[in-house]
Amino acid sequence: HRGDGSGGKPGGLRLHAIPRDAIVMGDALDRARGPPTNRKMPRSPHSALILTFALAGFASAFATRLTDPLVAVISLDFAADPARVALLATCFALPYALVQPVLGPVADALGKRRIITFALAFQALFLMASAFAPTLLLLMVLRVMTGAAGGGIFPITLALFGDRVPMAERQVAISRFLACAIVGQMVGGAAAGLLEPV
């Protein structure tokens, strides 16, 4: 600040010396931190869990829109009314929603990972069986069972993240899971459309 400087002249600058101990301590802290480019963010111990169940969300959503682009083809194969074939979407979506309040308490009692594993296995089994369904009625039944199995993946995975993933990482985990599920829906419909000529 301004005051009496050297020689008694007004308006001179009064300099205050920085204590040597503060300079030494600052240098020690800088050396302990190291260069900024050498510091890496530690990898989350839950990365493998998040990736695994994000892929499970992708697989669950993949089956959601599989039959939508194939309504015309399925109606020709089974000589059925396209309006009736379009009910395959409802056959999946309705049990998908209705089974979730039931499987929630079951997952709490038997284990969330176990229920998700069984749901994925049954969904894959019912999807493979759907490809060989000889009648439209049986295909509808298989879509109902596929939807019920898929309903045990999405909400229980979110509940599992709430149990296992710390709050600081939970938003990232849920966003990755939702992103994989959205991509799964888009890829499922696109894949079905590409397979239509086959």
N, C-alpha and C positions, 0 to 999 in steps of 0.2 A: 504494500500500500504506500501511498505517497506520504512523505514526511520530511524531516530534516536529513538531508544526505550528508556526504562527506564535505568538509570545508564550510559547513554552516549554510550552504545554499539551499533555499527552499525549493520544493518540488522535486528533490532527488528521490531515488528508489531505495527502499530499505530491504535488503535481501536477507532471507532467513535460511540458514543452513539446514539441510535434511539430515537427521541423525544417521550416523553410519550403521547402527544396528538395523534400522529399517531397510536400508539398501541391501545389506547382507541377507536379511530374511527374505526379501523379495527375490533376490537372485537364487536362493535355495529353493523357493517354491517353484520358480520357473524351471529349474533343472529337474525337480521332482515330477512336474507335469510332462516334461518332454515336448518335442515338437508336435504341433497340432496334427500334422499329417500322419504321425506314427500311432496316434490313438485310434483304436477301433472299437466300435460298439459291440459289447458282448452279445453273443448269440443267445437267444432265449432258450431255456431248457424245454419249453413247451412247443418249439417249432415243429417237431415231428408229430406231436399230437394234433396241432392245428392243421398241418398239411394232410395228414391221414383222413381226418374227418371232413376237411374241405373237399377232398376227392370223393368221400362218401356222399356228400351233398350233391356233387356233380352227377354221380351215378343215379341218385334218387330222382333228381330233376330231369335227367336224360330220358327217363321212361314216360314223363308226363305228356309230351306232345308227339309221341311216336306215331300214333294212328291218325292224327289230324290230316296230314297230307295224303293219306292212303285211303280215304273214304271211298273215292270213286273206284279204285282198284279192288278193294275188299268187297264192295257191292257187286262188282262184276264176277269176282271169284265165287261168291256164295249166292249169286243171283238174288240179292236182297235189295230192298229199298234203301237208297242212300240216306234217307232220314233216319232209318233204323240203325244203319251202320254208324251214323254220327253219334249215337248214344254211347259209343265206346268211350268217348271223352268223359261222359257223366259216370260211366261204370268205374272209371279210375278215380275221378275227383271226389265223388261222394264218400266212398269208404276211406279215402285218404284223409278227409276232414273228420269223419265220425270216429275213427279209431284213435285219434290223438288223445282225447280225454281219458280213454281206457288204458292206453299203453303208458301214460305218464305215471300213475301209481304202480303199475307193474314194473316199470323200469326202476322206480325208487326201491321196490322190494327185492328185485332180482339182480339189479346192477345195470347201469345205463350202457356200459360198453357191451355187455352180453346181449342186451335187447337190440342194439344197433347192429351187431354182428349177425344175429339171427335174421333181422329184417333185411339186411343186404343180401344174405344168402337166399332167403325165400324170394325176394324180388328178382334176383338173377334166375332162379329156377322157374318162376312163373313166366318171365319174359321168354326164356328159351322154349317153354312149353307152348306159349302163344304162337310161336312161329309155325307150329305143327298142328294147330287146332283144326279139326276136320269140319267143324260147323261154326256158324256165327254165334250160336248160343254158348257153345263151349268157350269161344274166344271172349265173349262178354264175361263169363264167369271167371276166366283167367285174368281179365283186366280188373275185375273187382278185387281179386286176391292180390294182384300186383299193387293196386292202389292202397290196400290195407297194409301191405308190407312197407311200401314207401312212406306211409304216414308215421311209421315208427322210427324214421331216420332224422327228419328235419327238426322237429321240436325237441327230441331227446338229445340231439347233438348240441343244441343251444343250451339246454339244461346242464349238459356235461361241461361245457365251457364255463358256465357259472360256478360249477363245483371245483374245477381243476385249474382254470386259468386265472392268474391274479388280475385284479381290477385294472392295473396299469396296462396290461396287454389284452384285455378282453375286447375292447373296441376293435383292435386290429384283427383279432381272431374271428370275431363275428363278421366283420366286413369282408374278410377273405372267404369265409364260408358262404356268405350270401352272393359274392361275386361268382364263385364256382357254381352255385346253384343256378344263377341266371344264365351263365354260359352253358350249363348243362341243358337247360330248356331250349336254348337257341340251337345248340348243336344237335340235340335229339330230333327236332323238327326238320332241320336241314338234312340230316343223315337219312331220315325217312323219305324225304323228297328225292334224294339222290338214288335211293334204292328202289324207287317206284318202277323204273323200267325193268328191273330184275324180277 
